[in-house]
Amino acid sequence: MNRILALQGKRLLTLQQRLAMLKGHLVEINAPNTGLEPGRLEAVYKTNFIQVQGELFVPSSLNSIRVFDTKPPHRSILVGVRTTFSSGKAFNRIRLVRIGSDFIELQGKGKTPSRILFPLNKVEGIYLVQ
């Protein structure tokens, strides 16, 4: 478990701070009862809101935010993630990149490089995978 916590680093970023670093990227918003909402991350406000395709979202209320066109991480660890929403086995073997103060960041699977940001209130647990 210490290997997982080592990805916290010394300075914990908030979800808003991490999203501000990714402004301008193509994102896919996964929210309860809305399906997937793709678009450009246009603005990140200091507290509570982000703007995607002219619409405001509250990141902490979303299931996840997938950010495309990202570089491969320097470090990651193979984990499984249990979520508060139904995700099947989508996150049972995935790379954990970062743990922030109120989010986790995973390396997305597939041909297109991406990161998936989960607010911590959508994460039930993280476990090591062999």
PyRosetta script that sets phi, psi and omega in degrees:
from pyrosetta import init, pose_from_sequence

init()
pose = pose_from_sequence("MNRILALQGKRLLTLQQRLAMLKGHLVEINAPNTGLEPGRLEAVYKTNFIQVQGELFVPSSLNSIRVFDTKPPHRSILVGVRTTFSSGKAFNRIRLVRIGSDFIELQGKGKTPSRILFPLNKVEGIYLVQ")
pose.set_psi(1, -29.1)
pose.set_omega(1, 177.8)
pose.set_phi(2, -62.5)
pose.set_psi(2, -29.1)
pose.set_omega(2, 177.5)
pose.set_phi(3, -63.9)
pose.set_psi(3, -38.6)
pose.set_omega(3, 178.1)
pose.set_phi(4, -66.3)
pose.set_psi(4, -49.1)
pose.set_omega(4, -177.4)
pose.set_phi(5, -66.5)
pose.set_psi(5, -22.1)
pose.set_omega(5, 177.6)
pose.set_phi(6, -63.3)
pose.set_psi(6, -22.3)
pose.set_omega(6, 179.7)
pose.set_phi(7, -77.6)
pose.set_psi(7, 0.5)
pose.set_omega(7, 176.5)
pose.set_phi(8, -72.3)
pose.set_psi(8, -33.6)
pose.set_omega(8, -178.1)
pose.set_phi(9, 74.1)
pose.set_psi(9, -178.3)
pose.set_omega(9, -177.0)
pose.set_phi(10, -84.1)
pose.set_psi(10, -38.7)
pose.set_omega(10, -178.6)
pose.set_phi(11, -109.3)
pose.set_psi(11, 113.0)
pose.set_omega(11, -179.0)
pose.set_phi(12, -81.7)
pose.set_psi(12, 122.8)
pose.set_omega(12, 175.2)
pose.set_phi(13, -82.0)
pose.set_psi(13, 151.6)
pose.set_omega(13, 170.1)
pose.set_phi(14, -90.4)
pose.set_psi(14, 165.6)
pose.set_omega(14, 177.1)
pose.set_phi(15, -60.0)
pose.set_psi(15, -41.7)
pose.set_omega(15, 179.2)
pose.set_phi(16, -61.9)
pose.set_psi(16, -41.4)
pose.set_omega(16, 179.6)
pose.set_phi(17, -65.2)
pose.set_psi(17, -42.3)
pose.set_omega(17, -180.0)
pose.set_phi(18, -65.8)
pose.set_psi(18, -42.6)
pose.set_omega(18, 178.6)
pose.set_phi(19, -63.6)
pose.set_psi(19, -35.7)
pose.set_omega(19, 177.9)
pose.set_phi(20, -61.5)
pose.set_psi(20, -33.0)
pose.set_omega(20, 178.0)
pose.set_phi(21, -70.1)
pose.set_psi(21, -19.7)
pose.set_omega(21, -175.3)
pose.set_phi(22, -107.3)
pose.set_psi(22, 10.8)
pose.set_omega(22, -179.8)
pose.set_phi(23, -55.5)
pose.set_psi(23, 137.0)
pose.set_omega(23, -179.9)
pose.set_phi(24, 97.0)
pose.set_psi(24, -17.0)
pose.set_omega(24, 178.9)
pose.set_phi(25, -75.5)
pose.set_psi(25, 155.8)
pose.set_omega(25, 171.1)
pose.set_phi(26, -74.6)
pose.set_psi(26, 130.6)
pose.set_omega(26, -179.8)
pose.set_phi(27, -128.1)
pose.set_psi(27, 159.0)
pose.set_omega(27, 175.8)
pose.set_phi(28, -126.1)
pose.set_psi(28, 115.6)
pose.set_omega(28, -178.5)
pose.set_phi(29, -88.5)
pose.set_psi(29, 127.5)
pose.set_omega(29, 175.5)
pose.set_phi(30, -114.8)
pose.set_psi(30, 108.6)
pose.set_omega(30, -176.4)
pose.set_phi(31, -125.9)
pose.set_psi(31, 152.5)
pose.set_omega(31, 176.9)
pose.set_phi(32, -58.1)
pose.set_psi(32, 134.5)
pose.set_omega(32, 175.6)
pose.set_phi(33, 65.3)
pose.set_psi(33, 13.9)
pose.set_omega(33, 179.3)
pose.set_phi(34, -126.2)
pose.set_psi(34, -11.3)
pose.set_omega(34, -175.7)
pose.set_phi(35, 74.3)
pose.set_psi(35, -149.7)
pose.set_omega(35, -177.4)
pose.set_phi(36, -103.8)
pose.set_psi(36, 132.2)
pose.set_omega(36, -179.5)
pose.set_phi(37, -118.2)
pose.set_psi(37, 97.6)
pose.set_omega(37, 179.3)
pose.set_phi(38, -84.9)
pose.set_psi(38, 151.7)
pose.set_omega(38, 176.3)
pose.set_phi(39, 168.3)
pose.set_psi(39, 178.3)
pose.set_omega(39, 178.2)
pose.set_phi(40, -81.2)
pose.set_psi(40, 139.9)
pose.set_omega(40, 173.1)
pose.set_phi(41, -80.5)
pose.set_psi(41, 100.6)
pose.set_omega(41, -172.0)
pose.set_phi(42, -85.7)
pose.set_psi(42, -38.7)
pose.set_omega(42, -176.6)
pose.set_phi(43, -150.9)
pose.set_psi(43, 148.3)
pose.set_omega(43, 174.5)
pose.set_phi(44, -128.3)
pose.set_psi(44, 119.0)
pose.set_omega(44, -178.1)
pose.set_phi(45, -91.0)
pose.set_psi(45, 155.7)
pose.set_omega(45, -174.0)
pose.set_phi(46, -56.7)
pose.set_psi(46, -38.0)
pose.set_omega(46, 179.2)
pose.set_phi(47, -131.4)
pose.set_psi(47, 131.6)
pose.set_omega(47, 164.0)
pose.set_phi(48, 75.9)
pose.set_psi(48, -29.6)
pose.set_omega(48, -171.3)
pose.set_phi(49, -122.7)
pose.set_psi(49, 151.5)
pose.set_omega(49, 165.8)
pose.set_phi(50, -129.9)
pose.set_psi(50, 157.8)
pose.set_omega(50, 178.6)
pose.set_phi(51, -118.1)
pose.set_psi(51, 124.0)
pose.set_omega(51, 177.8)
pose.set_phi(52, -129.2)
pose.set_psi(52, 121.2)
pose.set_omega(52, -179.9)
pose.set_phi(53, 51.1)
pose.set_psi(53, 42.0)
pose.set_omega(53, 176.2)
pose.set_phi(54, 81.0)
pose.set_psi(54, -2.3)
pose.set_omega(54, -179.1)
pose.set_phi(55, -109.3)
pose.set_psi(55, 141.0)
pose.set_omega(55, 178.1)
pose.set_phi(56, -89.8)
pose.set_psi(56, 137.9)
pose.set_omega(56, 176.7)
pose.set_phi(57, -128.9)
pose.set_psi(57, 151.3)
pose.set_omega(57, 173.7)
pose.set_phi(58, -100.8)
pose.set_psi(58, 104.2)
pose.set_omega(58, -174.3)
pose.set_phi(59, -54.8)
pose.set_psi(59, -37.2)
pose.set_omega(59, -177.6)
pose.set_phi(60, -68.2)
pose.set_psi(60, -15.6)
pose.set_omega(60, 179.4)
pose.set_phi(61, -95.2)
pose.set_psi(61, -8.0)
pose.set_omega(61, -177.1)
pose.set_phi(62, -82.8)
pose.set_psi(62, 155.6)
pose.set_omega(62, 173.6)
pose.set_phi(63, -70.0)
pose.set_psi(63, -46.1)
pose.set_omega(63, 179.4)
pose.set_phi(64, -163.8)
pose.set_psi(64, 164.1)
pose.set_omega(64, 174.8)
pose.set_phi(65, -131.6)
pose.set_psi(65, 116.5)
pose.set_omega(65, 176.7)
pose.set_phi(66, -96.4)
pose.set_psi(66, 128.7)
pose.set_omega(66, -178.2)
pose.set_phi(67, -113.6)
pose.set_psi(67, 124.8)
pose.set_omega(67, -176.9)
pose.set_phi(68, -95.4)
pose.set_psi(68, 167.3)
pose.set_omega(68, 178.3)
pose.set_phi(69, 59.8)
pose.set_psi(69, 51.9)
pose.set_omega(69, 177.8)
pose.set_phi(70, -111.0)
pose.set_psi(70, 153.9)
pose.set_omega(70, 177.6)
pose.set_phi(71, -77.4)
pose.set_psi(71, 153.1)
pose.set_omega(71, 175.2)
pose.set_phi(72, -61.3)
pose.set_psi(72, 145.8)
pose.set_omega(72, -178.3)
pose.set_phi(73, -72.7)
pose.set_psi(73, 154.4)
pose.set_omega(73, 175.2)
pose.set_phi(74, -71.9)
pose.set_psi(74, -39.6)
pose.set_omega(74, 179.6)
pose.set_phi(75, -134.7)
pose.set_psi(75, 147.8)
pose.set_omega(75, 173.7)
pose.set_phi(76, -161.0)
pose.set_psi(76, 168.8)
pose.set_omega(76, -179.1)
pose.set_phi(77, -142.0)
pose.set_psi(77, 139.2)
pose.set_omega(77, -178.4)
pose.set_phi(78, -76.1)
pose.set_psi(78, 121.5)
pose.set_omega(78, -178.0)
pose.set_phi(79, -138.5)
pose.set_psi(79, 172.6)
pose.set_omega(79, 166.2)
pose.set_phi(80, -116.2)
pose.set_psi(80, 146.3)
pose.set_omega(80, -179.5)
pose.set_phi(81, -127.5)
pose.set_psi(81, 128.2)
pose.set_omega(81, 173.9)
pose.set_phi(82, -97.6)
pose.set_psi(82, 130.1)
pose.set_omega(82, -177.4)
pose.set_phi(83, -111.6)
pose.set_psi(83, 161.4)
pose.set_omega(83, 178.6)
pose.set_phi(84, -77.5)
pose.set_psi(84, -14.4)
pose.set_omega(84, 178.8)
pose.set_phi(85, -110.1)
pose.set_psi(85, 160.0)
pose.set_omega(85, -179.0)
pose.set_phi(86, -67.1)
pose.set_psi(86, 119.5)
pose.set_omega(86, 179.5)
pose.set_phi(87, -132.8)
pose.set_psi(87, 7.7)
pose.set_omega(87, -179.7)
pose.set_phi(88, 57.9)
pose.set_psi(88, -133.1)
pose.set_omega(88, 179.0)
pose.set_phi(89, -106.5)
pose.set_psi(89, 20.8)
pose.set_omega(89, -176.0)
pose.set_phi(90, -60.2)
pose.set_psi(90, -28.6)
pose.set_omega(90, -174.5)
pose.set_phi(91, -119.9)
pose.set_psi(91, 26.0)
pose.set_omega(91, -179.3)
pose.set_phi(92, -84.8)
pose.set_psi(92, -13.7)
pose.set_omega(92, 174.7)
pose.set_phi(93, -145.1)
pose.set_psi(93, 89.0)
pose.set_omega(93, -175.4)
pose.set_phi(94, -143.9)
pose.set_psi(94, 156.4)
pose.set_omega(94, -176.4)
pose.set_phi(95, -90.1)
pose.set_psi(95, 122.7)
pose.set_omega(95, 174.6)
pose.set_phi(96, -86.0)
pose.set_psi(96, 125.9)
pose.set_omega(96, -176.8)
pose.set_phi(97, -102.3)
pose.set_psi(97, -41.1)
pose.set_omega(97, -173.3)
pose.set_phi(98, -154.7)
pose.set_psi(98, 148.1)
pose.set_omega(98, 168.6)
pose.set_phi(99, -118.7)
pose.set_psi(99, 120.4)
pose.set_omega(99, 177.8)
pose.set_phi(100, -99.9)
pose.set_psi(100, -172.2)
pose.set_omega(100, -178.5)
pose.set_phi(101, -70.5)
pose.set_psi(101, -28.7)
pose.set_omega(101, -178.5)
pose.set_phi(102, -140.5)
pose.set_psi(102, 22.4)
pose.set_omega(102, -179.9)
pose.set_phi(103, -158.5)
pose.set_psi(103, 164.7)
pose.set_omega(103, 167.2)
pose.set_phi(104, -123.6)
pose.set_psi(104, 155.4)
pose.set_omega(104, -179.1)
pose.set_phi(105, -125.0)
pose.set_psi(105, 127.1)
pose.set_omega(105, -179.0)
pose.set_phi(106, -116.8)
pose.set_psi(106, 153.4)
pose.set_omega(106, 173.2)
pose.set_phi(107, -84.4)
pose.set_psi(107, 120.2)
pose.set_omega(107, -179.4)
pose.set_phi(108, -66.9)
pose.set_psi(108, 148.1)
pose.set_omega(108, 177.0)
pose.set_phi(109, -86.4)
pose.set_psi(109, 162.4)
pose.set_omega(109, 175.9)
pose.set_phi(110, 110.5)
pose.set_psi(110, 179.9)
pose.set_omega(110, -176.5)
pose.set_phi(111, -73.2)
pose.set_psi(111, -33.8)
pose.set_omega(111, -177.3)
pose.set_phi(112, -88.8)
pose.set_psi(112, 121.8)
pose.set_omega(112, 179.6)
pose.set_phi(113, -60.9)
pose.set_psi(113, 131.3)
pose.set_omega(113, 179.2)
pose.set_phi(114, -155.6)
pose.set_psi(114, 165.0)
pose.set_omega(114, 173.6)
pose.set_phi(115, -124.2)
pose.set_psi(115, 148.3)
pose.set_omega(115, 177.0)
pose.set_phi(116, -119.6)
pose.set_psi(116, 122.9)
pose.set_omega(116, 179.2)
pose.set_phi(117, -104.4)
pose.set_psi(117, 126.2)
pose.set_omega(117, 177.6)
pose.set_phi(118, -114.0)
pose.set_psi(118, 125.1)
pose.set_omega(118, 168.4)
pose.set_phi(119, -60.7)
pose.set_psi(119, 142.4)
pose.set_omega(119, -177.6)
pose.set_phi(120, -60.4)
pose.set_psi(120, -26.4)
pose.set_omega(120, 179.1)
pose.set_phi(121, -71.5)
pose.set_psi(121, -4.0)
pose.set_omega(121, 175.6)
pose.set_phi(122, -105.8)
pose.set_psi(122, 2.8)
pose.set_omega(122, -178.6)
pose.set_phi(123, -110.1)
pose.set_psi(123, 122.9)
pose.set_omega(123, 176.3)
pose.set_phi(124, -89.7)
pose.set_psi(124, -33.6)
pose.set_omega(124, -178.4)
pose.set_phi(125, -171.5)
pose.set_psi(125, 160.0)
pose.set_omega(125, 177.7)
pose.set_phi(126, -131.3)
pose.set_psi(126, 133.8)
pose.set_omega(126, 179.4)
pose.set_phi(127, -137.0)
pose.set_psi(127, 149.7)
pose.set_omega(127, 178.4)
pose.set_phi(128, -70.6)
pose.set_psi(128, 144.6)
pose.set_omega(128, 176.5)
pose.set_phi(129, -117.5)
pose.set_psi(129, 135.9)
pose.set_omega(129, 179.1)
pose.set_phi(130, -86.7)
pose.dump_pdb("model.pdb")
